[in-house]
Amino acid sequence: MAAKKKAAKKKTQTRTVLVILRNRFSMSWKPIYLEVTCDDEGNILSERKLPREPKEARFDEVWENDEGKRSLDDCTRIKRIYRHKLERPR
């Protein structure tokens, strides 16, 4: 009998990312905070708008756009902020 090959299931880990949308030209514009859940490949699983800046450091990564965009879909370029105060210590 032919041995059946078992399909190896990949364990996908999810990471929580904070995306900050700002406007560098107008300082009176309030920043928008988005909590995004991603898989290992970078696919967005869920997106949630936060009502205010988070108090505790609970995010795996922090990304920022300062071009004055209102949503993540409009952003063409986002840069990662390393060692941000809201990034969880490793």
BANU-651373 format. One record per residue (C-alpha): x negated, y, z negated; residue in three letters; chain; residue number from 0. Coordinates in steps of 0.2 Angstrom, whole numbers, plus 5000, padded with zeros to 4 digits. Layout:
BEGIN
<vofi><u>X</u><v>Y</v><w>Z</w><res>ALA</res><chain>A</chain><n>NUM</n></vofi>
...
***
This chain:
BEGIN
<vofi><u>5000</u><v>5000</v><w>5000</w><res>MET</res><chain>A</chain><n>0</n></vofi>
<vofi><u>4994</u><v>5017</v><w>5004</w><res>ALA</res><chain>A</chain><n>1</n></vofi>
<vofi><u>4991</u><v>5028</v><w>4988</w><res>ALA</res><chain>A</chain><n>2</n></vofi>
<vofi><u>5002</u><v>5043</v><w>4987</w><res>LYS</res><chain>A</chain><n>3</n></vofi>
<vofi><u>4993</u><v>5059</v><w>4985</w><res>LYS</res><chain>A</chain><n>4</n></vofi>
<vofi><u>4999</u><v>5070</v><w>4972</w><res>LYS</res><chain>A</chain><n>5</n></vofi>
<vofi><u>5001</u><v>5088</v><w>4977</w><res>ALA</res><chain>A</chain><n>6</n></vofi>
<vofi><u>4991</u><v>5099</v><w>4965</w><res>ALA</res><chain>A</chain><n>7</n></vofi>
<vofi><u>5001</u><v>5112</v><w>4958</w><res>LYS</res><chain>A</chain><n>8</n></vofi>
<vofi><u>4992</u><v>5129</v><w>4956</w><res>LYS</res><chain>A</chain><n>9</n></vofi>
<vofi><u>4995</u><v>5137</v><w>4940</w><res>LYS</res><chain>A</chain><n>10</n></vofi>
<vofi><u>4998</u><v>5155</v><w>4944</w><res>THR</res><chain>A</chain><n>11</n></vofi>
<vofi><u>4994</u><v>5168</v><w>4931</w><res>GLN</res><chain>A</chain><n>12</n></vofi>
<vofi><u>5004</u><v>5184</v><w>4930</w><res>THR</res><chain>A</chain><n>13</n></vofi>
<vofi><u>4996</u><v>5200</v><w>4925</w><res>ARG</res><chain>A</chain><n>14</n></vofi>
<vofi><u>5004</u><v>5216</v><w>4920</w><res>THR</res><chain>A</chain><n>15</n></vofi>
<vofi><u>4999</u><v>5232</v><w>4928</w><res>VAL</res><chain>A</chain><n>16</n></vofi>
<vofi><u>5003</u><v>5250</v><w>4924</w><res>LEU</res><chain>A</chain><n>17</n></vofi>
<vofi><u>5005</u><v>5262</v><w>4939</w><res>VAL</res><chain>A</chain><n>18</n></vofi>
<vofi><u>5004</u><v>5281</v><w>4935</w><res>ILE</res><chain>A</chain><n>19</n></vofi>
<vofi><u>5011</u><v>5292</v><w>4948</w><res>LEU</res><chain>A</chain><n>20</n></vofi>
<vofi><u>5005</u><v>5310</v><w>4946</w><res>ARG</res><chain>A</chain><n>21</n></vofi>
<vofi><u>5004</u><v>5326</v><w>4956</w><res>ASN</res><chain>A</chain><n>22</n></vofi>
<vofi><u>4987</u><v>5335</v><w>4955</w><res>ARG</res><chain>A</chain><n>23</n></vofi>
<vofi><u>4993</u><v>5351</v><w>4964</w><res>PHE</res><chain>A</chain><n>24</n></vofi>
<vofi><u>5007</u><v>5354</v><w>4952</w><res>SER</res><chain>A</chain><n>25</n></vofi>
<vofi><u>5003</u><v>5351</v><w>4933</w><res>MET</res><chain>A</chain><n>26</n></vofi>
<vofi><u>5021</u><v>5355</v><w>4928</w><res>SER</res><chain>A</chain><n>27</n></vofi>
<vofi><u>5027</u><v>5339</v><w>4937</w><res>TRP</res><chain>A</chain><n>28</n></vofi>
<vofi><u>5029</u><v>5325</v><w>4924</w><res>LYS</res><chain>A</chain><n>29</n></vofi>
<vofi><u>5020</u><v>5309</v><w>4928</w><res>PRO</res><chain>A</chain><n>30</n></vofi>
<vofi><u>5030</u><v>5293</v><w>4932</w><res>ILE</res><chain>A</chain><n>31</n></vofi>
<vofi><u>5025</u><v>5277</v><w>4923</w><res>TYR</res><chain>A</chain><n>32</n></vofi>
<vofi><u>5029</u><v>5260</v><w>4932</w><res>LEU</res><chain>A</chain><n>33</n></vofi>
<vofi><u>5026</u><v>5243</v><w>4924</w><res>GLU</res><chain>A</chain><n>34</n></vofi>
<vofi><u>5022</u><v>5230</v><w>4938</w><res>VAL</res><chain>A</chain><n>35</n></vofi>
<vofi><u>5021</u><v>5211</v><w>4936</w><res>THR</res><chain>A</chain><n>36</n></vofi>
<vofi><u>5009</u><v>5203</v><w>4949</w><res>CYS</res><chain>A</chain><n>37</n></vofi>
<vofi><u>5003</u><v>5186</v><w>4953</w><res>ASP</res><chain>A</chain><n>38</n></vofi>
<vofi><u>4985</u><v>5181</v><w>4956</w><res>ASP</res><chain>A</chain><n>39</n></vofi>
<vofi><u>4986</u><v>5186</v><w>4975</w><res>GLU</res><chain>A</chain><n>40</n></vofi>
<vofi><u>4992</u><v>5203</v><w>4971</w><res>GLY</res><chain>A</chain><n>41</n></vofi>
<vofi><u>5011</u><v>5200</v><w>4976</w><res>ASN</res><chain>A</chain><n>42</n></vofi>
<vofi><u>5023</u><v>5211</v><w>4966</w><res>ILE</res><chain>A</chain><n>43</n></vofi>
<vofi><u>5035</u><v>5200</v><w>4956</w><res>LEU</res><chain>A</chain><n>44</n></vofi>
<vofi><u>5044</u><v>5214</v><w>4947</w><res>SER</res><chain>A</chain><n>45</n></vofi>
<vofi><u>5043</u><v>5233</v><w>4945</w><res>GLU</res><chain>A</chain><n>46</n></vofi>
<vofi><u>5051</u><v>5243</v><w>4931</w><res>ARG</res><chain>A</chain><n>47</n></vofi>
<vofi><u>5051</u><v>5261</v><w>4928</w><res>LYS</res><chain>A</chain><n>48</n></vofi>
<vofi><u>5046</u><v>5266</v><w>4910</w><res>LEU</res><chain>A</chain><n>49</n></vofi>
<vofi><u>5055</u><v>5281</v><w>4902</w><res>PRO</res><chain>A</chain><n>50</n></vofi>
<vofi><u>5039</u><v>5288</v><w>4894</w><res>ARG</res><chain>A</chain><n>51</n></vofi>
<vofi><u>5020</u><v>5285</v><w>4892</w><res>GLU</res><chain>A</chain><n>52</n></vofi>
<vofi><u>5017</u><v>5268</v><w>4883</w><res>PRO</res><chain>A</chain><n>53</n></vofi>
<vofi><u>5010</u><v>5269</v><w>4865</w><res>LYS</res><chain>A</chain><n>54</n></vofi>
<vofi><u>5000</u><v>5253</v><w>4864</w><res>GLU</res><chain>A</chain><n>55</n></vofi>
<vofi><u>4987</u><v>5246</v><w>4875</w><res>ALA</res><chain>A</chain><n>56</n></vofi>
<vofi><u>4995</u><v>5231</v><w>4883</w><res>ARG</res><chain>A</chain><n>57</n></vofi>
<vofi><u>4991</u><v>5231</v><w>4901</w><res>PHE</res><chain>A</chain><n>58</n></vofi>
<vofi><u>4979</u><v>5221</v><w>4911</w><res>ASP</res><chain>A</chain><n>59</n></vofi>
<vofi><u>4975</u><v>5234</v><w>4923</w><res>GLU</res><chain>A</chain><n>60</n></vofi>
<vofi><u>4979</u><v>5253</v><w>4926</w><res>VAL</res><chain>A</chain><n>61</n></vofi>
<vofi><u>4981</u><v>5261</v><w>4943</w><res>TRP</res><chain>A</chain><n>62</n></vofi>
<vofi><u>4984</u><v>5279</v><w>4947</w><res>GLU</res><chain>A</chain><n>63</n></vofi>
<vofi><u>4990</u><v>5289</v><w>4962</w><res>ASN</res><chain>A</chain><n>64</n></vofi>
<vofi><u>4989</u><v>5308</v><w>4961</w><res>ASP</res><chain>A</chain><n>65</n></vofi>
<vofi><u>4996</u><v>5313</v><w>4978</w><res>GLU</res><chain>A</chain><n>66</n></vofi>
<vofi><u>5013</u><v>5318</v><w>4971</w><res>GLY</res><chain>A</chain><n>67</n></vofi>
<vofi><u>5023</u><v>5302</v><w>4977</w><res>LYS</res><chain>A</chain><n>68</n></vofi>
<vofi><u>5039</u><v>5298</v><w>4969</w><res>ARG</res><chain>A</chain><n>69</n></vofi>
<vofi><u>5039</u><v>5279</v><w>4971</w><res>SER</res><chain>A</chain><n>70</n></vofi>
<vofi><u>5026</u><v>5265</v><w>4974</w><res>LEU</res><chain>A</chain><n>71</n></vofi>
<vofi><u>5033</u><v>5261</v><w>4991</w><res>ASP</res><chain>A</chain><n>72</n></vofi>
<vofi><u>5028</u><v>5279</v><w>4997</w><res>ASP</res><chain>A</chain><n>73</n></vofi>
<vofi><u>5010</u><v>5277</v><w>4991</w><res>CYS</res><chain>A</chain><n>74</n></vofi>
<vofi><u>4997</u><v>5274</v><w>5004</w><res>THR</res><chain>A</chain><n>75</n></vofi>
<vofi><u>4982</u><v>5274</v><w>4992</w><res>ARG</res><chain>A</chain><n>76</n></vofi>
<vofi><u>4980</u><v>5269</v><w>4974</w><res>ILE</res><chain>A</chain><n>77</n></vofi>
<vofi><u>4964</u><v>5269</v><w>4964</w><res>LYS</res><chain>A</chain><n>78</n></vofi>
<vofi><u>4961</u><v>5259</v><w>4948</w><res>ARG</res><chain>A</chain><n>79</n></vofi>
<vofi><u>4956</u><v>5267</v><w>4932</w><res>ILE</res><chain>A</chain><n>80</n></vofi>
<vofi><u>4943</u><v>5257</v><w>4923</w><res>TYR</res><chain>A</chain><n>81</n></vofi>
<vofi><u>4943</u><v>5257</v><w>4903</w><res>ARG</res><chain>A</chain><n>82</n></vofi>
<vofi><u>4959</u><v>5267</v><w>4902</w><res>HIS</res><chain>A</chain><n>83</n></vofi>
<vofi><u>4966</u><v>5270</v><w>4885</w><res>LYS</res><chain>A</chain><n>84</n></vofi>
<vofi><u>4981</u><v>5259</v><w>4889</w><res>LEU</res><chain>A</chain><n>85</n></vofi>
<vofi><u>4971</u><v>5245</v><w>4896</w><res>GLU</res><chain>A</chain><n>86</n></vofi>
<vofi><u>4970</u><v>5229</v><w>4885</w><res>ARG</res><chain>A</chain><n>87</n></vofi>
<vofi><u>4953</u><v>5226</v><w>4878</w><res>PRO</res><chain>A</chain><n>88</n></vofi>
<vofi><u>4945</u><v>5210</v><w>4885</w><res>ARG</res><chain>A</chain><n>89</n></vofi>
***
